[in-house]
Every structure is written in C-alpha cells, then in structure tokens.
Amino acid sequence: MNIQKIVLNIILTIESLFLNLIKVKINRIVFISLESNELTFDFKLIYDELDKSKYDVRLCLIKYEKNLKGQFLYFLNCLKQLYYIYTSRLIVLNDNNYAVSHFKRKGTIVFQIWHACGAIKKFGNVINREYSISNYDYVLSTSSYWKKPYSEAFSVKEENVIPLGMPRNDELFNKNKRNEYRESLYRKYPYLKNKKIILYAPTFRGNIYKGFSSIPFDACKIINAFNDDYVLLYKFHPLLGNIKLAEHERIINMNNEDTHHLFCITDYLISDYSSIIFDFMILEKPILFYVPDLEEYARDLGVFVDISKMNCSICKIEDDIINSIKTLNFDKDNIRMLKNTFFDISDDRSTSRVVEFINHIL
C-alpha cells in the first residue's frame, strides 16, 4: 500500500468512528461512481425509474483523473463516499470502490451494477491489483453464465450474482429505439446512408496504474481493399482519449458518438477483448476479433471467455480482416446461440427488473 492510501485509510478510519454514531437512513439510496460527474447509462436509467417519494436518493459522483488536482478531489470524494456508506441503506456502484471494500456498516447493502454486460478479460480479485475487492452483496449480470466469473472477481456468492439484464441494453432490444438512433445518425452523417459500415471499436491495453495504450491498426489498408460502398468508422475506449486513425474520406472518427447508436448502422464490428461484443450480439450481426496479441494476452492477463471457441473470425493481421469480410459466410444461428448464452432474457425491461429487485431487497 502506497503512502497516499495509508494516509487515506487512517483518515477514513477516524471518520468512520464518528459516523458510527449516526443512524442509517433506512430509505436512503446512494449512487457512487468514479466514471462521471453526472448520471449516465445504467445509473441514469435506474435513478429515473426509482420512486423518489419512497426513497431518499443521493448522488456521490466524480470523474476520476490521475493528476494532482484529480487525486485531491478524489481524496475529498472518499470522505463524502464514507459518509454515505455509513448513513445509507443501499449503495449502488458501477465500478470498484476502495472505500466500500475497506469500510462497510452492518445493515448496509452494496449492489454492484458493473459497467459492462460481460467480461472477456479477467479482472477484479482474479488478477493482481492494488487492493482486494470486498463487501459487495449483489452483482448485476445479463446471464447465469457470469455467476462463477463475477463471484470470483467480486468475492460474492454465486447466488448473489443476479441475471436481470443491464438497463443500458433496453434500447438495443427495442426496435423503435434502434430505428430512432439509426435515423438520427443518418441525418447527422447523410453520406453513410446505404453504405456498408465497418466499425472498429477496441478496448485498451494496460491499466489505471500503469497507463493505457492501444495496438497498431492500419485502417487505410483495410478501407482501400473495398470499393466506395464501404466506410470504416472507429470509436476508441474513452480511457484512450480521442485517438485518431489515418486521414481518409472513408475513415471517420466517431469517438464522440454513442457506441449503441453506432451499432444501429453497423454491418461489421471489429473489436477485441471489449465487452461491447456482447452488446452487439443483441443485433445478431457479424463480429470480427482483431487480436494480434491473443496468446500473449490470454497468458499474461487471462480470460473468462475463450474467443477462439466462439466461431467468429479471429484476425491476427489486417489481411485477415479484409479476407474475413470479403469471404464471410455469416452464421446467424451461431450469433443467436452466443446471444442466448450471454443473455438470459431478451427484452427491454431490464431497468424495471432492477428497480423491482431494489424494492425487494429494501
């Protein structure tokens, strides 16, 4: 444990002694996140559907930044987090949380709404990390498939991994929403209409402590292998910032667009170990894995899902991508089978089920 964590731990311990004197608010729910300063994605959907007349709903949100100012603001936010941890009946998280893992009051329930609907790469307590994750009571998932991986990653009982579906995917299961997003993008980018859309959307390499990086990707080589009917869009993981690929009239930066919206116009998804491949399965379209570091990645970090057994195209070089798209004999039954594996329920009512579950446990 580094000196900053030692100091933080001492201060939080002292704070907890005073907070033990305050009663828990039995109807208080607090949303805690380090991902954004405002409600987004699953948090916003759940928050909007909660009965505010029934619950005292509080927010403890911050976008964590690894610089001096960001560290100071995070320190102050941890003090605020601890106050809510000790005075709330339900803590709702969407990422791992230091304060929760080290301090939890008896009678407080912690519900982890993980910020992805699955995980190819191993994470959490099954890999080396700065601190062990603990004190979670329930973890939301999309499928019973995740009971064992999430149980290991979050140190919860398998029966407490609850496959109710992710609220954010309600829109992908809703045909009207998909049409709305498609038409909205066509209005914004009219030249994409009637084009074959290839979307490149990889995850990052590295971590928050060692830094993040991407792998080389020759977008020009790929798009030049196809006629003018094809366009290559790209969207990198937010942690990588606004990375740009080569300048080309048929290569378009979509880093500021919503991934789910892009899915609605995409014909082929190129990704790697990103959890977005599970979201994309909902639409039953072709997925190509660009994984030049597959063996190294699986050996060094480890995976919960062996993508080589998913019967999708595994590409090690750009030529593999080109050949796969040109010769693709798309097996929709296989994608549907994968979707049924990673989604127990295929409807647009996950938000309602999650809120019903919160009502039940409270």
C-alpha positions as CSV (number, residue, x, y, z in Angstrom):
1,M,0.0,0.0,0.0
2,N,1.5,3.4,-1.0
3,I,1.7,6.4,1.3
4,Q,-1.4,8.1,-0.2
5,K,-3.5,5.0,0.5
6,I,-2.1,4.7,4.1
7,V,-2.9,8.4,4.8
8,L,-6.4,7.9,3.3
9,N,-7.0,4.8,5.3
10,I,-6.1,6.5,8.6
11,I,-8.4,9.5,7.9
12,L,-11.3,7.2,6.8
13,T,-10.8,5.1,9.9
14,I,-11.1,8.2,12.1
15,E,-14.1,9.4,10.2
16,S,-15.8,6.0,10.5
17,L,-15.6,6.2,14.3
18,F,-17.7,9.4,14.3
19,L,-20.1,8.1,11.6
20,N,-20.9,5.1,13.7
21,L,-22.7,7.5,16.0
22,I,-25.1,8.4,13.2
23,K,-28.1,6.2,12.4
24,V,-28.6,4.6,9.0
25,K,-31.4,6.2,6.9
26,I,-33.4,3.1,6.1
27,N,-34.8,4.6,2.9
28,R,-31.6,6.2,1.6
29,I,-30.1,5.0,-1.6
30,V,-26.8,6.5,-2.8
31,F,-25.2,6.1,-6.3
32,I,-21.4,6.2,-6.1
33,S,-19.3,6.4,-9.2
34,L,-15.8,7.4,-10.3
35,E,-16.7,7.4,-14.0
36,S,-18.6,10.6,-14.4
37,N,-19.7,13.8,-12.7
38,E,-23.2,13.2,-13.7
39,L,-25.6,10.3,-14.0
40,T,-25.1,8.2,-17.2
41,F,-26.0,4.9,-18.7
42,D,-27.4,2.3,-16.2
43,F,-27.3,4.7,-13.3
44,K,-29.5,7.3,-15.0
45,L,-32.0,4.7,-16.2
46,I,-32.3,3.2,-12.7
47,Y,-32.4,6.7,-11.0
48,D,-35.2,7.9,-13.3
49,E,-37.4,4.9,-12.6
50,L,-36.9,4.9,-8.8
51,D,-39.8,6.2,-6.7
52,K,-38.3,9.4,-5.3
53,S,-41.3,9.8,-3.0
54,K,-40.4,6.5,-1.4
55,Y,-36.7,6.8,-1.3
56,D,-34.1,9.4,-0.2
57,V,-31.9,9.1,-3.3
58,R,-28.4,10.7,-3.1
59,L,-25.6,11.1,-5.6
60,C,-21.8,10.8,-5.0
61,L,-20.3,11.2,-8.4
62,I,-16.8,12.2,-9.7
63,K,-14.8,11.6,-12.8
64,Y,-11.5,10.3,-11.5
65,E,-8.5,11.9,-13.1
66,K,-4.9,10.7,-12.4
67,N,-3.3,14.1,-11.8
68,L,-2.5,16.2,-8.7
69,K,-5.9,18.0,-8.8
70,G,-7.7,14.8,-9.6
71,Q,-6.1,13.0,-6.7
72,F,-7.0,15.8,-4.3
73,L,-10.6,15.8,-5.5
74,Y,-10.8,12.0,-5.2
75,F,-9.5,12.3,-1.6
76,L,-12.3,14.7,-0.7
77,N,-14.8,12.5,-2.5
78,C,-13.7,9.5,-0.5
79,L,-14.7,11.4,2.7
80,K,-18.1,12.0,1.1
81,Q,-18.4,8.4,0.0
82,L,-17.8,7.2,3.5
83,Y,-20.4,9.4,4.9
84,Y,-23.0,7.9,2.5
85,I,-21.7,4.4,3.1
86,Y,-22.4,4.8,6.8
87,T,-25.7,6.6,6.5
88,S,-27.4,4.7,3.6
89,R,-29.3,1.5,3.4
90,L,-28.3,0.8,-0.2
91,I,-25.1,1.6,-2.0
92,V,-25.2,1.3,-5.8
93,L,-21.8,1.1,-7.6
94,N,-20.8,0.8,-11.2
95,D,-17.0,0.4,-10.7
96,N,-14.7,-1.0,-8.0
97,N,-14.6,1.1,-4.8
98,Y,-11.8,1.5,-2.3
99,A,-14.0,3.0,0.5
100,V,-16.7,0.3,0.2
101,S,-14.1,-2.5,0.1
102,H,-12.5,-1.3,3.3
103,F,-15.4,0.2,5.3
104,K,-18.9,-1.1,5.5
105,R,-21.5,-0.8,8.2
106,K,-23.7,-3.7,9.3
107,G,-27.1,-3.5,7.7
108,T,-25.9,-1.6,4.6
109,I,-26.4,-3.4,1.3
110,V,-24.0,-2.9,-1.7
111,F,-25.3,-3.6,-5.2
112,Q,-22.7,-3.6,-8.0
113,I,-24.1,-2.5,-11.3
114,W,-21.0,-3.4,-13.3
115,H,-20.3,-1.0,-16.2
116,A,-20.3,-3.8,-18.8
117,C,-22.6,-6.7,-19.7
118,G,-19.8,-9.2,-19.6
119,A,-16.1,-9.6,-19.5
120,I,-13.8,-11.5,-21.8
121,K,-10.6,-10.5,-19.9
122,K,-10.2,-11.4,-16.3
123,F,-10.4,-8.6,-13.8
124,G,-11.1,-7.9,-10.1
125,N,-9.8,-10.3,-7.5
126,V,-8.7,-12.9,-10.0
127,I,-5.8,-10.7,-11.1
128,N,-3.1,-8.7,-9.3
129,R,-4.5,-5.4,-8.1
130,E,-3.7,-2.7,-5.5
131,Y,-6.4,-3.8,-3.1
132,S,-8.9,-6.7,-2.8
133,I,-12.5,-6.1,-3.6
134,S,-14.8,-7.0,-0.8
135,N,-18.1,-6.1,1.0
136,Y,-20.3,-6.4,-2.1
137,D,-23.7,-8.1,-1.5
138,Y,-25.1,-8.3,-5.0
139,V,-23.8,-8.1,-8.6
140,L,-26.0,-7.5,-11.6
141,S,-25.4,-9.5,-14.7
142,T,-27.0,-10.4,-18.0
143,S,-26.8,-14.1,-17.7
144,S,-26.2,-17.1,-15.4
145,Y,-23.0,-17.6,-17.4
146,W,-21.4,-14.8,-15.3
147,K,-22.2,-16.3,-11.9
148,K,-18.9,-18.0,-11.5
149,P,-16.6,-15.3,-13.1
150,Y,-18.3,-12.5,-11.2
151,S,-18.3,-14.5,-8.0
152,E,-14.6,-14.8,-8.3
153,A,-13.9,-11.3,-9.5
154,F,-16.1,-9.6,-6.8
155,S,-15.9,-12.1,-4.0
156,V,-19.6,-12.7,-3.7
157,K,-21.7,-15.9,-3.5
158,E,-22.7,-17.2,-6.9
159,E,-26.4,-17.0,-5.9
160,N,-25.9,-13.3,-5.4
161,V,-24.9,-12.7,-9.0
162,I,-28.3,-11.6,-10.2
163,P,-29.1,-12.1,-14.0
164,L,-31.7,-9.4,-14.5
165,G,-30.1,-7.8,-17.6
166,M,-28.4,-4.5,-17.9
167,P,-30.6,-1.4,-18.1
168,R,-28.5,0.2,-20.9
169,N,-29.3,-2.7,-23.2
170,D,-33.1,-2.0,-23.1
171,E,-32.6,0.4,-26.0
172,L,-30.9,-2.3,-28.1
173,F,-33.7,-4.7,-27.6
174,N,-36.2,-2.1,-28.6
175,K,-36.7,-1.9,-32.3
176,N,-38.2,1.6,-32.2
177,K,-35.2,2.9,-30.3
178,R,-32.8,1.3,-32.8
179,N,-34.7,2.9,-35.7
180,E,-34.6,6.3,-34.0
181,Y,-30.8,6.1,-33.4
182,R,-30.2,5.0,-37.0
183,E,-32.2,7.8,-38.5
184,S,-30.6,10.3,-36.2
185,L,-27.1,9.3,-37.3
186,Y,-28.2,9.3,-41.0
187,R,-29.4,12.9,-40.5
188,K,-26.1,13.9,-39.0
189,Y,-24.0,11.9,-41.5
190,P,-26.1,11.6,-44.6
191,Y,-23.3,10.1,-46.7
192,L,-23.4,7.0,-44.5
193,K,-26.9,6.0,-45.7
194,N,-26.9,2.9,-48.0
195,K,-23.2,2.3,-47.2
196,K,-21.7,-0.9,-45.8
197,I,-20.5,0.2,-42.3
198,I,-17.4,-1.4,-40.7
199,L,-17.0,-0.3,-37.1
200,Y,-13.6,-0.6,-35.3
201,A,-14.1,-0.4,-31.6
202,P,-11.3,-1.9,-29.5
203,T,-10.7,-1.8,-25.7
204,F,-7.5,-0.5,-24.1
205,R,-4.3,-2.3,-23.1
206,G,-2.8,-1.6,-19.6
207,N,-4.5,-0.2,-16.5
208,I,-5.1,2.9,-14.5
209,Y,-1.8,2.5,-12.6
210,K,0.5,1.6,-15.5
211,G,-1.2,3.7,-18.1
212,F,-3.3,2.9,-21.1
213,S,-2.3,2.1,-24.7
214,S,-3.8,0.9,-28.0
215,I,-2.5,-1.5,-30.6
216,P,-1.5,-0.5,-34.2
217,F,-4.3,-0.7,-36.7
218,D,-3.8,0.1,-40.4
219,A,-7.2,1.5,-41.3
220,C,-6.1,2.7,-44.7
221,K,-5.0,-0.8,-45.8
222,I,-8.4,-2.1,-44.8
223,I,-10.7,0.5,-46.4
224,N,-8.6,0.6,-49.6
225,A,-9.3,-3.1,-50.0
226,F,-13.0,-2.3,-50.5
227,N,-14.9,-0.2,-53.0
228,D,-16.7,3.1,-52.3
229,D,-19.7,1.3,-50.9
230,Y,-17.8,0.6,-47.7
231,V,-17.0,3.1,-44.9
232,L,-14.8,2.5,-41.8
233,L,-15.9,4.1,-38.6
234,Y,-13.8,4.0,-35.4
235,K,-14.5,4.6,-31.8
236,F,-11.8,4.0,-29.1
237,H,-12.4,3.3,-25.5
238,P,-12.9,6.6,-23.5
239,L,-9.8,5.9,-21.4
240,L,-7.7,6.1,-24.5
241,G,-8.8,9.7,-25.2
242,N,-9.5,11.0,-28.7
243,I,-7.1,8.7,-30.7
244,K,-7.3,9.3,-34.4
245,L,-6.6,6.9,-37.2
246,A,-5.4,7.9,-40.7
247,E,-7.0,10.7,-42.6
248,H,-9.2,9.3,-45.4
249,E,-12.5,10.2,-46.8
250,R,-14.0,6.8,-45.9
251,I,-12.4,6.6,-42.4
252,I,-14.4,8.6,-39.9
253,N,-13.7,9.4,-36.3
254,M,-16.7,8.5,-34.1
255,N,-15.1,8.9,-30.7
256,N,-17.7,11.4,-29.6
257,E,-20.7,9.3,-30.7
258,D,-22.6,6.8,-28.6
259,T,-21.5,3.2,-29.2
260,H,-25.0,1.8,-29.1
261,H,-26.2,4.4,-31.6
262,L,-23.3,3.4,-33.9
263,F,-24.3,-0.3,-33.6
264,C,-27.6,0.5,-35.2
265,I,-25.9,1.4,-38.5
266,T,-23.0,-1.1,-38.3
267,D,-22.8,-4.1,-40.6
268,Y,-19.5,-5.5,-39.3
269,L,-18.0,-5.0,-35.8
270,I,-14.2,-5.3,-35.4
271,S,-13.2,-5.5,-31.7
272,D,-11.0,-7.5,-29.4
273,Y,-11.4,-8.2,-25.7
274,S,-14.0,-5.4,-25.2
275,S,-17.3,-6.2,-23.5
276,I,-19.1,-4.3,-26.2
277,I,-19.1,-7.5,-28.3
278,F,-21.8,-8.9,-26.0
279,D,-24.0,-5.8,-26.5
280,F,-23.5,-6.1,-30.3
281,M,-24.7,-9.8,-30.2
282,I,-28.2,-8.5,-29.4
283,L,-28.4,-7.3,-33.0
284,E,-27.2,-10.6,-34.4
285,K,-24.7,-9.1,-36.8
286,P,-21.1,-10.3,-37.8
287,I,-18.3,-9.9,-35.2
288,L,-14.6,-10.0,-36.1
289,F,-11.9,-10.2,-33.5
290,Y,-8.7,-8.3,-34.3
291,V,-6.3,-9.8,-31.7
292,P,-2.7,-9.9,-32.8
293,D,-1.7,-10.4,-29.2
294,L,-4.2,-13.2,-28.4
295,E,-1.8,-15.8,-27.0
296,E,0.2,-13.2,-25.0
297,Y,-3.0,-11.6,-23.7
298,A,-4.6,-14.8,-22.6
299,R,-1.3,-15.9,-20.9
300,D,-0.5,-12.7,-19.1
301,L,-3.9,-11.4,-18.1
302,G,-6.2,-14.3,-18.6
303,V,-9.7,-14.6,-20.0
304,F,-13.1,-15.6,-18.7
305,V,-14.3,-16.3,-22.3
306,D,-12.2,-18.1,-24.9
307,I,-13.0,-16.2,-28.0
308,S,-11.3,-18.8,-30.2
309,K,-14.2,-21.1,-29.4
310,M,-16.9,-18.6,-30.4
311,N,-16.9,-19.5,-34.1
312,C,-16.3,-15.9,-35.1
313,S,-13.5,-14.6,-37.3
314,I,-10.2,-14.4,-35.4
315,C,-7.8,-11.9,-37.1
316,K,-4.1,-11.5,-36.4
317,I,-3.2,-9.1,-39.2
318,E,-5.2,-6.6,-41.3
319,D,-5.2,-9.0,-44.2
320,D,-7.2,-11.4,-42.1
321,I,-9.9,-8.7,-41.6
322,I,-10.1,-8.0,-45.3
323,N,-10.3,-11.7,-46.2
324,S,-12.9,-12.3,-43.5
325,I,-15.2,-9.6,-44.6
326,K,-14.9,-10.5,-48.3
327,T,-15.4,-14.2,-47.8
328,L,-17.7,-14.0,-44.7
329,N,-20.3,-16.8,-44.7
330,F,-22.2,-15.3,-41.8
331,D,-23.7,-17.9,-39.4
332,K,-26.6,-16.1,-37.8
333,D,-27.6,-19.2,-35.9
334,N,-24.2,-19.1,-34.2
335,I,-24.5,-15.5,-33.1
336,R,-28.0,-16.2,-31.9
337,M,-26.7,-19.1,-29.9
338,L,-24.0,-16.8,-28.4
339,K,-26.6,-14.2,-27.6
340,N,-28.7,-16.8,-25.8
341,T,-25.6,-17.9,-23.8
342,F,-24.8,-14.4,-22.6
343,F,-28.3,-13.0,-22.2
344,D,-30.9,-15.0,-20.2
345,I,-33.6,-12.5,-21.1
346,S,-34.0,-10.8,-24.4
347,D,-36.4,-7.9,-23.8
348,D,-36.3,-4.2,-23.0
349,R,-37.4,-4.4,-19.3
350,S,-34.1,-4.8,-17.5
351,T,-34.4,-1.4,-15.9
352,S,-37.8,-2.3,-14.5
353,R,-36.5,-5.6,-13.2
354,V,-33.5,-3.9,-11.5
355,V,-35.8,-1.4,-9.8
356,E,-38.2,-4.2,-8.7
357,F,-35.2,-6.0,-7.2
358,I,-34.1,-2.9,-5.3
359,N,-37.7,-2.6,-4.0
360,H,-37.5,-6.2,-2.9
361,I,-34.2,-6.1,-1.1
362,L,-35.1,-2.9,0.7
